[in-house]
Amino acid sequence: MDTLALILVIIGALNWGLISLFRFDLVATLFGGSASALSRIVYGLVGLAGIYSFKFLFDDKERVD
């Protein structure tokens, strides 16, 4: 689950980078526009992955101080 969340967060970050630099929404392009059901599902999954990834901030397994 952690790996899947990380992959989705990376996809979201790359998509936002493309939007800011080139005004190009890769998710919308691949899945039929930003209002399509499939694009909205991908956006939703990326958002959920971002929320899930908050746990990495508080995970002390490998923290070195």
N, CA, C and O atoms as a Tripos MOL2 file, in Angstrom:
@<TRIPOS>MOLECULE
protein
  260   259    65     0     0
PROTEIN
NO_CHARGES

@<TRIPOS>ATOM
      1 N           0.8230   -1.1950    0.0000 N.3       1 MET1
      2 CA          0.0000    0.0000    0.0000 C.3       1 MET1
      3 C           0.8710    1.2650    0.0000 C.2       1 MET1
      4 O           0.5510    2.2500   -0.6650 O.2       1 MET1
      5 N           1.9710    1.2200    0.7540 N.am      2 ASP2
      6 CA          2.8560    2.3810    0.8010 C.3       2 ASP2
      7 C           3.4360    2.6910   -0.5770 C.2       2 ASP2
      8 O           3.5100    3.8520   -0.9800 O.2       2 ASP2
      9 N           3.8450    1.6510   -1.2930 N.am      3 THR3
     10 CA          4.4270    1.8430   -2.6270 C.3       3 THR3
     11 C           3.4040    2.4130   -3.5970 C.2       3 THR3
     12 O           3.7210    3.3080   -4.3800 O.2       3 THR3
     13 N           2.1850    1.9040   -3.5500 N.am      4 LEU4
     14 CA          1.1270    2.4160   -4.4170 C.3       4 LEU4
     15 C           0.8490    3.8850   -4.1170 C.2       4 LEU4
     16 O           0.7090    4.6950   -5.0330 O.2       4 LEU4
     17 N           0.7690    4.2220   -2.8400 N.am      5 ALA5
     18 CA          0.5360    5.6140   -2.4580 C.3       5 ALA5
     19 C           1.6670    6.5050   -2.9500 C.2       5 ALA5
     20 O           1.4250    7.6030   -3.4510 O.2       5 ALA5
     21 N           2.8940    6.0350   -2.8080 N.am      6 LEU6
     22 CA          4.0350    6.8270   -3.2650 C.3       6 LEU6
     23 C           4.0070    7.0310   -4.7740 C.2       6 LEU6
     24 O           4.2900    8.1280   -5.2550 O.2       6 LEU6
     25 N           3.6730    5.9930   -5.5170 N.am      7 ILE7
     26 CA          3.5700    6.1110   -6.9810 C.3       7 ILE7
     27 C           2.5060    7.1360   -7.3660 C.2       7 ILE7
     28 O           2.7290    7.9630   -8.2500 O.2       7 ILE7
     29 N           1.3580    7.0820   -6.7080 N.am      8 LEU8
     30 CA          0.2850    8.0290   -7.0240 C.3       8 LEU8
     31 C           0.6690    9.4600   -6.6550 C.2       8 LEU8
     32 O           0.3300   10.3980   -7.3780 O.2       8 LEU8
     33 N           1.3680    9.6320   -5.5460 N.am      9 VAL9
     34 CA          1.8150   10.9760   -5.1580 C.3       9 VAL9
     35 C           2.8320   11.5030   -6.1760 C.2       9 VAL9
     36 O           2.8080   12.6850   -6.5200 O.2       9 VAL9
     37 N           3.7110   10.6440   -6.6500 N.am     10 ILE10
     38 CA          4.6800   11.0510   -7.6760 C.3      10 ILE10
     39 C           3.9630   11.4360   -8.9620 C.2      10 ILE10
     40 O           4.3070   12.4420   -9.5830 O.2      10 ILE10
     41 N           2.9770   10.6550   -9.3680 N.am     11 ILE11
     42 CA          2.1800   10.9920  -10.5590 C.3      11 ILE11
     43 C           1.5280   12.3580  -10.3880 C.2      11 ILE11
     44 O           1.5560   13.1830  -11.3010 O.2      11 ILE11
     45 N           0.9480   12.5920   -9.2290 N.am     12 GLY12
     46 CA          0.3130   13.8860   -8.9630 C.3      12 GLY12
     47 C           1.3130   15.0290   -8.9970 C.2      12 GLY12
     48 O           1.0280   16.0930   -9.5460 O.2      12 GLY12
     49 N           2.4870   14.8120   -8.4110 N.am     13 ALA13
     50 CA          3.5080   15.8610   -8.4080 C.3      13 ALA13
     51 C           3.9930   16.1690   -9.8170 C.2      13 ALA13
     52 O           4.1540   17.3340  -10.1830 O.2      13 ALA13
     53 N           4.2250   15.1250  -10.6070 N.am     14 LEU14
     54 CA          4.6440   15.3420  -11.9900 C.3      14 LEU14
     55 C           3.5660   16.0600  -12.7970 C.2      14 LEU14
     56 O           3.8680   16.9350  -13.6090 O.2      14 LEU14
     57 N           2.3170   15.6890  -12.5700 N.am     15 ASN15
     58 CA          1.2190   16.3350  -13.2820 C.3      15 ASN15
     59 C           1.1410   17.8190  -12.9180 C.2      15 ASN15
     60 O           0.9680   18.6610  -13.7990 O.2      15 ASN15
     61 N           1.2670   18.1480  -11.6250 N.am     16 TRP16
     62 CA          1.2310   19.5530  -11.2170 C.3      16 TRP16
     63 C           2.4330   20.3130  -11.7680 C.2      16 TRP16
     64 O           2.3140   21.4830  -12.1290 O.2      16 TRP16
     65 N           3.5870   19.6560  -11.8350 N.am     17 GLY17
     66 CA          4.7550   20.3030  -12.4360 C.3      17 GLY17
     67 C           4.5320   20.6170  -13.8990 C.2      17 GLY17
     68 O           4.8840   21.6990  -14.3690 O.2      17 GLY17
     69 N           3.9430   19.6670  -14.6260 N.am     18 LEU18
     70 CA          3.6390   19.9100  -16.0430 C.3      18 LEU18
     71 C           2.6180   21.0270  -16.2200 C.2      18 LEU18
     72 O           2.7230   21.8390  -17.1400 O.2      18 LEU18
     73 N           1.6300   21.0600  -15.3310 N.am     19 ILE19
     74 CA          0.6230   22.1230  -15.4070 C.3      19 ILE19
     75 C           1.2690   23.4830  -15.1730 C.2      19 ILE19
     76 O           0.9930   24.4380  -15.8990 O.2      19 ILE19
     77 N           2.1280   23.5690  -14.1610 N.am     20 SER20
     78 CA          2.7260   24.8770  -13.8470 C.3      20 SER20
     79 C           3.7360   25.3320  -14.8900 C.2      20 SER20
     80 O           3.8270   26.5260  -15.1750 O.2      20 SER20
     81 N           4.4910   24.4080  -15.4610 N.am     21 LEU21
     82 CA          5.5240   24.8050  -16.4140 C.3      21 LEU21
     83 C           5.0110   24.9680  -17.8380 C.2      21 LEU21
     84 O           5.4290   25.8750  -18.5580 O.2      21 LEU21
     85 N           4.0970   24.0760  -18.2430 N.am     22 PHE22
     86 CA          3.7080   24.0360  -19.6450 C.3      22 PHE22
     87 C           2.2100   24.1420  -19.8920 C.2      22 PHE22
     88 O           1.7600   24.0580  -21.0350 O.2      22 PHE22
     89 N           1.4250   24.3300  -18.8120 N.am     23 ARG23
     90 CA         -0.0360   24.3430  -18.9260 C.3      23 ARG23
     91 C          -0.5480   23.0800  -19.6220 C.2      23 ARG23
     92 O          -1.4550   23.1300  -20.4530 O.2      23 ARG23
     93 N           0.0590   21.9460  -19.2570 N.am     24 PHE24
     94 CA         -0.2810   20.6640  -19.8570 C.3      24 PHE24
     95 C          -0.7020   19.7000  -18.7560 C.2      24 PHE24
     96 O           0.1050   19.3430  -17.8990 O.2      24 PHE24
     97 N          -1.9590   19.2810  -18.7770 N.am     25 ASP25
     98 CA         -2.4960   18.3510  -17.7850 C.3      25 ASP25
     99 C          -2.4350   16.9390  -18.3740 C.2      25 ASP25
    100 O          -3.2830   16.5490  -19.1780 O.2      25 ASP25
    101 N          -1.4240   16.1880  -17.9610 N.am     26 LEU26
    102 CA         -1.2040   14.8510  -18.5080 C.3      26 LEU26
    103 C          -2.3560   13.9070  -18.1850 C.2      26 LEU26
    104 O          -2.7780   13.1310  -19.0420 O.2      26 LEU26
    105 N          -2.8610   13.9650  -16.9690 N.am     27 VAL27
    106 CA         -3.9740   13.0850  -16.5790 C.3      27 VAL27
    107 C          -5.1880   13.3550  -17.4540 C.2      27 VAL27
    108 O          -5.8080   12.4190  -17.9610 O.2      27 VAL27
    109 N          -5.5300   14.6120  -17.6340 N.am     28 ALA28
    110 CA         -6.6760   14.9610  -18.4680 C.3      28 ALA28
    111 C          -6.4550   14.5230  -19.9170 C.2      28 ALA28
    112 O          -7.3810   14.0450  -20.5720 O.2      28 ALA28
    113 N          -5.2440   14.6850  -20.4060 N.am     29 THR29
    114 CA         -4.9380   14.2900  -21.7730 C.3      29 THR29
    115 C          -5.0830   12.7860  -21.9660 C.2      29 THR29
    116 O          -5.6350   12.3340  -22.9690 O.2      29 THR29
    117 N          -4.5880   12.0160  -21.0080 N.am     30 LEU30
    118 CA         -4.6260   10.5610  -21.1260 C.3      30 LEU30
    119 C          -6.0190    9.9750  -20.9270 C.2      30 LEU30
    120 O          -6.3510    8.9440  -21.5130 O.2      30 LEU30
    121 N          -6.8370   10.6300  -20.1010 N.am     31 PHE31
    122 CA         -8.1120   10.0300  -19.7110 C.3      31 PHE31
    123 C          -9.3370   10.8070  -20.1740 C.2      31 PHE31
    124 O         -10.4130   10.6260  -19.6040 O.2      31 PHE31
    125 N          -9.2190   11.6550  -21.1740 N.am     32 GLY32
    126 CA        -10.3810   12.2410  -21.8040 C.3      32 GLY32
    127 C         -10.8760   13.5530  -21.2500 C.2      32 GLY32
    128 O         -12.0790   13.8160  -21.2810 O.2      32 GLY32
    129 N          -9.9940   14.3790  -20.7490 N.am     33 GLY33
    130 CA        -10.3960   15.6820  -20.2360 C.3      33 GLY33
    131 C         -10.5380   15.6770  -18.7280 C.2      33 GLY33
    132 O         -10.7510   14.6330  -18.1120 O.2      33 GLY33
    133 N         -10.4160   16.8580  -18.1420 N.am     34 SER34
    134 CA        -10.4280   16.9430  -16.6800 C.3      34 SER34
    135 C         -11.7940   16.6470  -16.0730 C.2      34 SER34
    136 O         -11.8840   16.3460  -14.8830 O.2      34 SER34
    137 N         -12.8460   16.7260  -16.8610 N.am     35 ALA35
    138 CA        -14.1860   16.4690  -16.3340 C.3      35 ALA35
    139 C         -14.6440   15.0260  -16.5550 C.2      35 ALA35
    140 O         -15.7250   14.6480  -16.1020 O.2      35 ALA35
    141 N         -13.8400   14.2210  -17.2410 N.am     36 SER36
    142 CA        -14.2540   12.8380  -17.4940 C.3      36 SER36
    143 C         -14.2280   12.0360  -16.1900 C.2      36 SER36
    144 O         -13.4870   12.3540  -15.2590 O.2      36 SER36
    145 N         -15.0370   11.0110  -16.1490 N.am     37 ALA37
    146 CA        -15.1320   10.1910  -14.9380 C.3      37 ALA37
    147 C         -13.7960    9.5350  -14.6070 C.2      37 ALA37
    148 O         -13.4110    9.4710  -13.4400 O.2      37 ALA37
    149 N         -13.0940    9.0520  -15.6120 N.am     38 LEU38
    150 CA        -11.8230    8.3800  -15.3740 C.3      38 LEU38
    151 C         -10.7740    9.3470  -14.8220 C.2      38 LEU38
    152 O         -10.0280    8.9920  -13.9100 O.2      38 LEU38
    153 N         -10.7110   10.5500  -15.3620 N.am     39 SER39
    154 CA         -9.7820   11.5640  -14.8460 C.3      39 SER39
    155 C         -10.1160   11.9040  -13.4050 C.2      39 SER39
    156 O          -9.2240   12.0310  -12.5670 O.2      39 SER39
    157 N         -11.3910   12.0510  -13.1200 N.am     40 ARG40
    158 CA        -11.7930   12.3870  -11.7490 C.3      40 ARG40
    159 C         -11.4420   11.2680  -10.7810 C.2      40 ARG40
    160 O         -11.1050   11.5350   -9.6270 O.2      40 ARG40
    161 N         -11.5140   10.0200  -11.2310 N.am     41 ILE41
    162 CA        -11.1150    8.8870  -10.3910 C.3      41 ILE41
    163 C          -9.6150    8.9520  -10.1100 C.2      41 ILE41
    164 O          -9.1780    8.7600   -8.9750 O.2      41 ILE41
    165 N          -8.8300    9.2250  -11.1540 N.am     42 VAL42
    166 CA         -7.3760    9.3330  -10.9700 C.3      42 VAL42
    167 C          -7.0540   10.4800  -10.0290 C.2      42 VAL42
    168 O          -6.2390   10.3130   -9.1210 O.2      42 VAL42
    169 N          -7.6770   11.6510  -10.2210 N.am     43 TYR43
    170 CA         -7.4500   12.7830   -9.3240 C.3      43 TYR43
    171 C          -7.8240   12.4100   -7.8860 C.2      43 TYR43
    172 O          -7.1090   12.7560   -6.9450 O.2      43 TYR43
    173 N          -8.9230   11.7170   -7.7250 N.am     44 GLY44
    174 CA         -9.3530   11.2950   -6.3920 C.3      44 GLY44
    175 C          -8.3690   10.3310   -5.7520 C.2      44 GLY44
    176 O          -8.0660   10.4490   -4.5650 O.2      44 GLY44
    177 N          -7.8670    9.3760   -6.5290 N.am     45 LEU45
    178 CA         -6.8880    8.4250   -6.0020 C.3      45 LEU45
    179 C          -5.5860    9.1220   -5.6150 C.2      45 LEU45
    180 O          -4.9730    8.7860   -4.6010 O.2      45 LEU45
    181 N          -5.1710   10.0840   -6.4170 N.am     46 VAL46
    182 CA         -3.9620   10.8490   -6.0920 C.3      46 VAL46
    183 C          -4.1770   11.6300   -4.7960 C.2      46 VAL46
    184 O          -3.2870   11.6820   -3.9470 O.2      46 VAL46
    185 N          -5.3430   12.2290   -4.6440 N.am     47 GLY47
    186 CA         -5.6580   12.9540   -3.4130 C.3      47 GLY47
    187 C          -5.6720   12.0490   -2.1940 C.2      47 GLY47
    188 O          -5.1360   12.4080   -1.1460 O.2      47 GLY47
    189 N          -6.2830   10.8760   -2.3230 N.am     48 LEU48
    190 CA         -6.2980    9.9160   -1.2130 C.3      48 LEU48
    191 C          -4.8910    9.4370   -0.8810 C.2      48 LEU48
    192 O          -4.5480    9.2570    0.2880 O.2      48 LEU48
    193 N          -4.0850    9.2340   -1.9060 N.am     49 ALA49
    194 CA         -2.6970    8.8210   -1.6830 C.3      49 ALA49
    195 C          -1.9190    9.9110   -0.9430 C.2      49 ALA49
    196 O          -1.0810    9.6170   -0.0900 O.2      49 ALA49
    197 N          -2.2020   11.1580   -1.2760 N.am     50 GLY50
    198 CA         -1.5610   12.2630   -0.5720 C.3      50 GLY50
    199 C          -1.9380   12.2910    0.8990 C.2      50 GLY50
    200 O          -1.0850   12.5090    1.7580 O.2      50 GLY50
    201 N          -3.2100   12.0720    1.1890 N.am     51 ILE51
    202 CA         -3.6610   12.0240    2.5780 C.3      51 ILE51
    203 C          -3.0250   10.8370    3.2940 C.2      51 ILE51
    204 O          -2.5540   10.9720    4.4240 O.2      51 ILE51
    205 N          -3.0100    9.6800    2.6450 N.am     52 TYR52
    206 CA         -2.4050    8.4810    3.2260 C.3      52 TYR52
    207 C          -0.9190    8.7030    3.5050 C.2      52 TYR52
    208 O          -0.3890    8.1850    4.4880 O.2      52 TYR52
    209 N          -0.2480    9.4670    2.6470 N.am     53 SER53
    210 CA          1.1940    9.6730    2.7670 C.3      53 SER53
    211 C           1.5780   10.5310    3.9610 C.2      53 SER53
    212 O           2.7570   10.5940    4.3070 O.2      53 SER53
    213 N           0.6320   11.1840    4.5940 N.am     54 PHE54
    214 CA          0.9350   11.9140    5.8180 C.3      54 PHE54
    215 C           1.5420   10.9920    6.8610 C.2      54 PHE54
    216 O           2.3140   11.4370    7.7100 O.2      54 PHE54
    217 N           1.2030    9.7210    6.8070 N.am     55 LYS55
    218 CA          1.7340    8.7780    7.7880 C.3      55 LYS55
    219 C           3.2430    8.6750    7.7030 C.2      55 LYS55
    220 O           3.8910    8.3550    8.7000 O.2      55 LYS55
    221 N           3.8250    8.9400    6.5320 N.am     56 PHE56
    222 CA          5.2700    8.8840    6.3850 C.3      56 PHE56
    223 C           5.9660    9.9650    7.2070 C.2      56 PHE56
    224 O           7.1160    9.7850    7.6090 O.2      56 PHE56
    225 N           5.2950   11.0750    7.4610 N.am     57 LEU57
    226 CA          5.8740   12.1310    8.2800 C.3      57 LEU57
    227 C           6.0630   11.6890    9.7220 C.2      57 LEU57
    228 O           6.9730   12.1550   10.4080 O.2      57 LEU57
    229 N           5.2110   10.8000   10.1740 N.am     58 PHE58
    230 CA          5.2090   10.4070   11.5760 C.3      58 PHE58
    231 C           5.7210    8.9870   11.7920 C.2      58 PHE58
    232 O           5.6110    8.4540   12.8960 O.2      58 PHE58
    233 N           6.2750    8.3730   10.7580 N.am     59 ASP59
    234 CA          6.8010    7.0160   10.8300 C.3      59 ASP59
    235 C           8.2360    7.0790   11.3480 C.2      59 ASP59
    236 O           9.1070    7.6490   10.6900 O.2      59 ASP59
    237 N           8.4870    6.5010   12.5180 N.am     60 ASP60
    238 CA          9.7990    6.5750   13.1650 C.3      60 ASP60
    239 C          10.6770    5.3480   12.9090 C.2      60 ASP60
    240 O          11.7180    5.2110   13.5520 O.2      60 ASP60
    241 N          10.3000    4.4650   12.0060 N.am     61 LYS61
    242 CA         11.0570    3.2310   11.7920 C.3      61 LYS61
    243 C          12.5130    3.4900   11.4110 C.2      61 LYS61
    244 O          13.4070    2.8300   11.9400 O.2      61 LYS61
    245 N          12.7660    4.4170   10.5230 N.am     62 GLU62
    246 CA         14.1210    4.6240   10.0200 C.3      62 GLU62
    247 C          14.6090    6.0520   10.2250 C.2      62 GLU62
    248 O          15.5050    6.5090    9.5140 O.2      62 GLU62
    249 N          14.0430    6.7420   11.1640 N.am     63 ARG63
    250 CA         14.4320    8.1280   11.3960 C.3      63 ARG63
    251 C          15.7900    8.1860   12.1010 C.2      63 ARG63
    252 O          16.0130    7.5060   13.1030 O.2      63 ARG63
    253 N          16.6860    9.0050   11.5630 N.am     64 VAL64
    254 CA         17.9930    9.1950   12.1580 C.3      64 VAL64
    255 C          18.0990   10.6530   12.5520 C.2      64 VAL64
    256 O          18.0010   11.5430   11.7080 O.2      64 VAL64
    257 N          18.2990   10.8940   13.8330 N.am     65 ASP65
    258 CA         18.4100   12.2890   14.3160 C.3      65 ASP65
    259 C          19.8320   12.6770   14.5690 C.2      65 ASP65
    260 O          20.1000   13.8070   14.9750 O.2      65 ASP65
@<TRIPOS>BOND
     1     1     2 1
     2     2     3 1
     3     3     4 2
     4     3     5 am
     5     5     6 1
     6     6     7 1
     7     7     8 2
     8     7     9 am
     9     9    10 1
    10    10    11 1
    11    11    12 2
    12    11    13 am
    13    13    14 1
    14    14    15 1
    15    15    16 2
    16    15    17 am
    17    17    18 1
    18    18    19 1
    19    19    20 2
    20    19    21 am
    21    21    22 1
    22    22    23 1
    23    23    24 2
    24    23    25 am
    25    25    26 1
    26    26    27 1
    27    27    28 2
    28    27    29 am
    29    29    30 1
    30    30    31 1
    31    31    32 2
    32    31    33 am
    33    33    34 1
    34    34    35 1
    35    35    36 2
    36    35    37 am
    37    37    38 1
    38    38    39 1
    39    39    40 2
    40    39    41 am
    41    41    42 1
    42    42    43 1
    43    43    44 2
    44    43    45 am
    45    45    46 1
    46    46    47 1
    47    47    48 2
    48    47    49 am
    49    49    50 1
    50    50    51 1
    51    51    52 2
    52    51    53 am
    53    53    54 1
    54    54    55 1
    55    55    56 2
    56    55    57 am
    57    57    58 1
    58    58    59 1
    59    59    60 2
    60    59    61 am
    61    61    62 1
    62    62    63 1
    63    63    64 2
    64    63    65 am
    65    65    66 1
    66    66    67 1
    67    67    68 2
    68    67    69 am
    69    69    70 1
    70    70    71 1
    71    71    72 2
    72    71    73 am
    73    73    74 1
    74    74    75 1
    75    75    76 2
    76    75    77 am
    77    77    78 1
    78    78    79 1
    79    79    80 2
    80    79    81 am
    81    81    82 1
    82    82    83 1
    83    83    84 2
    84    83    85 am
    85    85    86 1
    86    86    87 1
    87    87    88 2
    88    87    89 am
    89    89    90 1
    90    90    91 1
    91    91    92 2
    92    91    93 am
    93    93    94 1
    94    94    95 1
    95    95    96 2
    96    95    97 am
    97    97    98 1
    98    98    99 1
    99    99   100 2
   100    99   101 am
   101   101   102 1
   102   102   103 1
   103   103   104 2
   104   103   105 am
   105   105   106 1
   106   106   107 1
   107   107   108 2
   108   107   109 am
   109   109   110 1
   110   110   111 1
   111   111   112 2
   112   111   113 am
   113   113   114 1
   114   114   115 1
   115   115   116 2
   116   115   117 am
   117   117   118 1
   118   118   119 1
   119   119   120 2
   120   119   121 am
   121   121   122 1
   122   122   123 1
   123   123   124 2
   124   123   125 am
   125   125   126 1
   126   126   127 1
   127   127   128 2
   128   127   129 am
   129   129   130 1
   130   130   131 1
   131   131   132 2
   132   131   133 am
   133   133   134 1
   134   134   135 1
   135   135   136 2
   136   135   137 am
   137   137   138 1
   138   138   139 1
   139   139   140 2
   140   139   141 am
   141   141   142 1
   142   142   143 1
   143   143   144 2
   144   143   145 am
   145   145   146 1
   146   146   147 1
   147   147   148 2
   148   147   149 am
   149   149   150 1
   150   150   151 1
   151   151   152 2
   152   151   153 am
   153   153   154 1
   154   154   155 1
   155   155   156 2
   156   155   157 am
   157   157   158 1
   158   158   159 1
   159   159   160 2
   160   159   161 am
   161   161   162 1
   162   162   163 1
   163   163   164 2
   164   163   165 am
   165   165   166 1
   166   166   167 1
   167   167   168 2
   168   167   169 am
   169   169   170 1
   170   170   171 1
   171   171   172 2
   172   171   173 am
   173   173   174 1
   174   174   175 1
   175   175   176 2
   176   175   177 am
   177   177   178 1
   178   178   179 1
   179   179   180 2
   180   179   181 am
   181   181   182 1
   182   182   183 1
   183   183   184 2
   184   183   185 am
   185   185   186 1
   186   186   187 1
   187   187   188 2
   188   187   189 am
   189   189   190 1
   190   190   191 1
   191   191   192 2
   192   191   193 am
   193   193   194 1
   194   194   195 1
   195   195   196 2
   196   195   197 am
   197   197   198 1
   198   198   199 1
   199   199   200 2
   200   199   201 am
   201   201   202 1
   202   202   203 1
   203   203   204 2
   204   203   205 am
   205   205   206 1
   206   206   207 1
   207   207   208 2
   208   207   209 am
   209   209   210 1
   210   210   211 1
   211   211   212 2
   212   211   213 am
   213   213   214 1
   214   214   215 1
   215   215   216 2
   216   215   217 am
   217   217   218 1
   218   218   219 1
   219   219   220 2
   220   219   221 am
   221   221   222 1
   222   222   223 1
   223   223   224 2
   224   223   225 am
   225   225   226 1
   226   226   227 1
   227   227   228 2
   228   227   229 am
   229   229   230 1
   230   230   231 1
   231   231   232 2
   232   231   233 am
   233   233   234 1
   234   234   235 1
   235   235   236 2
   236   235   237 am
   237   237   238 1
   238   238   239 1
   239   239   240 2
   240   239   241 am
   241   241   242 1
   242   242   243 1
   243   243   244 2
   244   243   245 am
   245   245   246 1
   246   246   247 1
   247   247   248 2
   248   247   249 am
   249   249   250 1
   250   250   251 1
   251   251   252 2
   252   251   253 am
   253   253   254 1
   254   254   255 1
   255   255   256 2
   256   255   257 am
   257   257   258 1
   258   258   259 1
   259   259   260 2
@<TRIPOS>SUBSTRUCTURE
     1 MET1         2 RESIDUE 1 A MET
     2 ASP2         6 RESIDUE 1 A ASP
     3 THR3        10 RESIDUE 1 A THR
     4 LEU4        14 RESIDUE 1 A LEU
     5 ALA5        18 RESIDUE 1 A ALA
     6 LEU6        22 RESIDUE 1 A LEU
     7 ILE7        26 RESIDUE 1 A ILE
     8 LEU8        30 RESIDUE 1 A LEU
     9 VAL9        34 RESIDUE 1 A VAL
    10 ILE10       38 RESIDUE 1 A ILE
    11 ILE11       42 RESIDUE 1 A ILE
    12 GLY12       46 RESIDUE 1 A GLY
    13 ALA13       50 RESIDUE 1 A ALA
    14 LEU14       54 RESIDUE 1 A LEU
    15 ASN15       58 RESIDUE 1 A ASN
    16 TRP16       62 RESIDUE 1 A TRP
    17 GLY17       66 RESIDUE 1 A GLY
    18 LEU18       70 RESIDUE 1 A LEU
    19 ILE19       74 RESIDUE 1 A ILE
    20 SER20       78 RESIDUE 1 A SER
    21 LEU21       82 RESIDUE 1 A LEU
    22 PHE22       86 RESIDUE 1 A PHE
    23 ARG23       90 RESIDUE 1 A ARG
    24 PHE24       94 RESIDUE 1 A PHE
    25 ASP25       98 RESIDUE 1 A ASP
    26 LEU26      102 RESIDUE 1 A LEU
    27 VAL27      106 RESIDUE 1 A VAL
    28 ALA28      110 RESIDUE 1 A ALA
    29 THR29      114 RESIDUE 1 A THR
    30 LEU30      118 RESIDUE 1 A LEU
    31 PHE31      122 RESIDUE 1 A PHE
    32 GLY32      126 RESIDUE 1 A GLY
    33 GLY33      130 RESIDUE 1 A GLY
    34 SER34      134 RESIDUE 1 A SER
    35 ALA35      138 RESIDUE 1 A ALA
    36 SER36      142 RESIDUE 1 A SER
    37 ALA37      146 RESIDUE 1 A ALA
    38 LEU38      150 RESIDUE 1 A LEU
    39 SER39      154 RESIDUE 1 A SER
    40 ARG40      158 RESIDUE 1 A ARG
    41 ILE41      162 RESIDUE 1 A ILE
    42 VAL42      166 RESIDUE 1 A VAL
    43 TYR43      170 RESIDUE 1 A TYR
    44 GLY44      174 RESIDUE 1 A GLY
    45 LEU45      178 RESIDUE 1 A LEU
    46 VAL46      182 RESIDUE 1 A VAL
    47 GLY47      186 RESIDUE 1 A GLY
    48 LEU48      190 RESIDUE 1 A LEU
    49 ALA49      194 RESIDUE 1 A ALA
    50 GLY50      198 RESIDUE 1 A GLY
    51 ILE51      202 RESIDUE 1 A ILE
    52 TYR52      206 RESIDUE 1 A TYR
    53 SER53      210 RESIDUE 1 A SER
    54 PHE54      214 RESIDUE 1 A PHE
    55 LYS55      218 RESIDUE 1 A LYS
    56 PHE56      222 RESIDUE 1 A PHE
    57 LEU57      226 RESIDUE 1 A LEU
    58 PHE58      230 RESIDUE 1 A PHE
    59 ASP59      234 RESIDUE 1 A ASP
    60 ASP60      238 RESIDUE 1 A ASP
    61 LYS61      242 RESIDUE 1 A LYS
    62 GLU62      246 RESIDUE 1 A GLU
    63 ARG63      250 RESIDUE 1 A ARG
    64 VAL64      254 RESIDUE 1 A VAL
    65 ASP65      258 RESIDUE 1 A ASP
